[in-house]
Amino acid sequence: MAPRSPAHENPRTCDTGLTRAFAFLGKRWNGVLLGTLGQGPAGFAELTRALPGISESVLSDRLGELTRVGLVRRTVRQGPPVGVSYELTERGAAVLPALEALGRWAQENLSADRCAEA
């Protein structure tokens, strides 16, 4: 019988935390939206302008999702005019260092040409 290799003793596994993080942050617009809110509170119209290409319905869905999981706080401002603003919670702000590191990595390793081709 052949000796077992170390790979058989400790089979490679997927990091479940990383899997959950990318499943959530990899959902179109979630990570970018959190990064944008890292610049401070913003209203719906301001976020629409800051994220070219996002539809209002998708923005509304993503903000709702981020609010439900406790990463974003929705605040209704009494008017006139009445308005709504969105800001990161403490839990939402905690992801910013990771997003900033990913952004730096992308600037250094992914050319704009490669991204446009994808």
Secondary structure as the mmCIF struct_conf table of DSSP 4:
data_model
#
loop_
_struct_conf.conf_type_id
_struct_conf.id
_struct_conf.beg_label_comp_id
_struct_conf.beg_label_asym_id
_struct_conf.beg_label_seq_id
_struct_conf.end_label_comp_id
_struct_conf.end_label_asym_id
_struct_conf.end_label_seq_id
HELX_LH_PP_P HELX_LH_PP_P1 ALA A 2 SER A 5
HELX_RH_AL_P HELX_RH_AL_P1 PRO A 6 GLU A 9
BEND BEND1 ASN A 10 ASN A 10
HELX_RH_AL_P HELX_RH_AL_P2 THR A 16 LEU A 25
TURN_TY1_P TURN_TY1_P1 GLY A 26 GLY A 26
BEND BEND2 LYS A 27 LYS A 27
TURN_TY1_P TURN_TY1_P2 ARG A 28 TRP A 29
HELX_RH_AL_P HELX_RH_AL_P3 ASN A 30 LEU A 37
TURN_TY1_P TURN_TY1_P3 GLY A 38 GLN A 39
STRN STRN1 ALA A 42 GLY A 43
HELX_RH_AL_P HELX_RH_AL_P4 PHE A 44 ALA A 50
BEND BEND3 LEU A 51 LEU A 51
TURN_TY1_P TURN_TY1_P4 PRO A 52 GLY A 53
HELX_RH_AL_P HELX_RH_AL_P5 GLU A 56 ARG A 68
TURN_TY1_P TURN_TY1_P5 VAL A 69 GLY A 70
BEND BEND4 LEU A 71 LEU A 71
STRN STRN2 VAL A 72 ARG A 77
HELX_LH_PP_P HELX_LH_PP_P2 GLN A 78 GLN A 78
BEND BEND5 GLY A 79 PRO A 81
HELX_LH_PP_P HELX_LH_PP_P3 VAL A 82 VAL A 82
STRN STRN3 GLY A 83 LEU A 88
HELX_RH_AL_P HELX_RH_AL_P6 GLU A 90 ALA A 93
TURN_TY1_P TURN_TY1_P6 ALA A 94 VAL A 95
HELX_RH_AL_P HELX_RH_AL_P7 LEU A 96 ASN A 109
HELX_RH_AL_P HELX_RH_AL_P8 ALA A 112 GLU A 117
#
